């Protein structure tokens, strides 16, 4: 069942999601996924990390950096961090737990309506308006 932002108070829940549909390609450093944290009620993105495609998930360092930067931007930590169950996220789960944040795994389809606008905006920005 899709998440309903109205069931949360401000900064109570964040979502970790992949901004890109296709890998972000670079000539010198390889391909990346752009992983972002969004506050669920405002849909504001608090942080983003580029993760090398070869790693397949946020490393411990990337996880801590993304969570810390997001907490600083938000002015605090959420109670919950929603992550697509299809997304590899072991290191992120460990880092979040160390910060007192509960990770909840849900199907990606439950997050899609909330993240759609950010994903479309990212695709337009990266591709110059062309489809990714």
Secondary structure per residue as TSV (DSSP state, phi and psi in degrees):
chain	resnum	aa	ss	phi	psi
A	1	X	-	360.0	127.1
A	2	X	-	-56.7	145.0
A	3	X	-	-69.5	142.7
A	4	X	-	-109.9	109.4
A	5	X	G	-55.8	-26.9
A	6	X	G	-69.5	-13.4
A	7	X	G	-83.7	-3.1
A	8	X	S	-116.1	151.5
A	9	X	-	-89.4	164.5
A	10	X	T	-55.3	129.3
A	11	X	T	65.0	17.7
A	12	X	S	-79.6	-32.5
A	13	X	E	-140.6	139.6
A	14	X	E	-118.6	164.6
A	15	X	E	-124.8	132.3
A	16	X	E	-97.2	129.0
A	17	X	E	-152.3	162.3
A	18	X	E	-89.4	123.8
A	19	X	-	-73.4	-32.7
A	20	X	-	-96.8	146.7
A	21	X	S	-88.8	-37.2
A	22	X	S	-116.4	154.0
A	23	X	-	-56.0	143.7
A	24	X	E	-82.0	114.1
A	25	X	E	-97.1	136.1
A	26	X	E	-127.2	150.9
A	27	X	T	-73.2	-39.7
A	28	X	T	-95.0	-27.3
A	29	X	T	-114.7	2.0
A	30	X	E	91.5	-160.0
A	31	X	E	-102.8	147.9
A	32	X	E	-135.5	158.1
A	33	X	E	-107.2	141.6
A	34	X	E	-99.4	108.1
A	35	X	E	-100.0	131.4
A	36	X	E	-128.8	155.9
A	37	X	E	-115.1	128.7
A	38	X	E	-123.3	139.8
A	39	X	E	-78.0	132.4
A	40	X	T	-70.3	-36.8
A	41	X	T	-80.2	-39.9
A	42	X	T	-91.2	-18.6
A	43	X	-	62.8	25.8
A	44	X	-	-82.8	133.8
A	45	X	E	-87.3	123.4
A	46	X	E	-94.9	-22.2
A	47	X	E	-167.5	160.1
A	48	X	E	-149.3	142.8
A	49	X	E	-131.3	138.1
A	50	X	E	-90.0	123.7
A	51	X	E	-112.7	122.9
A	52	X	E	-55.1	132.9
A	53	X	G	-55.1	-34.8
A	54	X	G	-62.5	-25.9
A	55	X	G	-79.2	-26.0
A	56	X	-	64.2	-4.0
A	57	X	S	-163.0	164.4
A	58	X	-	-64.4	132.0
A	59	X	-	-73.9	173.4
A	60	X	H	-59.4	-44.1
A	61	X	H	-62.6	-49.3
A	62	X	H	-59.5	-41.3
A	63	X	H	-62.5	-50.3
A	64	X	H	-62.6	-41.7
A	65	X	H	-63.8	-43.7
A	66	X	H	-67.1	-44.3
A	67	X	H	-65.9	-42.4
A	68	X	H	-66.3	-45.7
A	69	X	H	-62.8	-39.5
A	70	X	H	-66.7	-41.9
A	71	X	H	-63.8	-38.8
A	72	X	H	-65.1	-45.8
A	73	X	H	-63.7	-39.1
A	74	X	H	-80.3	-19.9
A	75	X	T	82.1	19.3
A	76	X	S	162.7	175.9
A	77	X	-	-102.9	153.1
A	78	X	-	-83.6	168.6
A	79	X	S	-79.5	-34.6
A	80	X	E	-131.2	144.1
A	81	X	E	-125.3	116.1
A	82	X	E	-90.4	133.4
A	83	X	E	-134.7	136.7
A	84	X	E	-59.7	133.7
A	85	X	T	-63.6	-21.8
A	86	X	T	-78.6	-13.7
A	87	X	S	-87.8	130.4
A	88	X	-	-66.6	127.9
A	89	X	-	-154.6	33.2
A	90	X	H	-62.4	-47.8
A	91	X	H	-65.8	-38.4
A	92	X	H	-63.9	-42.4
A	93	X	H	-60.5	-42.4
A	94	X	H	-64.8	-46.1
A	95	X	H	-64.1	-41.3
A	96	X	H	-64.4	-44.4
A	97	X	H	-60.6	-39.0
A	98	X	H	-64.2	-24.3
A	99	X	T	-94.7	2.0
A	100	X	T	82.4	20.7
A	101	X	-	-105.0	130.3
A	102	X	E	-87.0	125.4
A	103	X	E	-91.7	129.7
A	104	X	E	-116.9	125.9
A	105	X	E	-95.4	128.6
A	106	X	E	-137.6	158.2
A	107	X	-	-60.2	143.7
A	108	X	G	-54.5	-34.6
A	109	X	G	-61.8	-25.6
A	110	X	G	-72.9	-17.8
A	111	X	T	-101.6	-16.4
A	112	X	H	-56.6	-43.9
A	113	X	H	-65.1	-34.2
A	114	X	H	-75.8	-36.9
A	115	X	H	-92.5	-9.1
A	116	X	H	-53.8	-50.3
A	117	X	H	-61.6	-42.1
A	118	X	H	-64.8	-41.5
A	119	X	H	-65.1	-42.6
A	120	X	H	-65.2	-41.2
A	121	X	H	-63.6	-41.2
A	122	X	H	-64.1	-45.0
A	123	X	H	-60.1	-42.7
A	124	X	H	-65.9	-39.0
A	125	X	H	-67.8	-46.8
A	126	X	H	-68.4	-37.8
A	127	X	H	-94.5	0.7
A	128	X	T	69.1	27.7
A	129	X	T	98.4	-11.3
A	130	X	S	-84.4	154.7
A	131	X	-	-61.6	143.2
A	132	X	-	-72.1	360.0
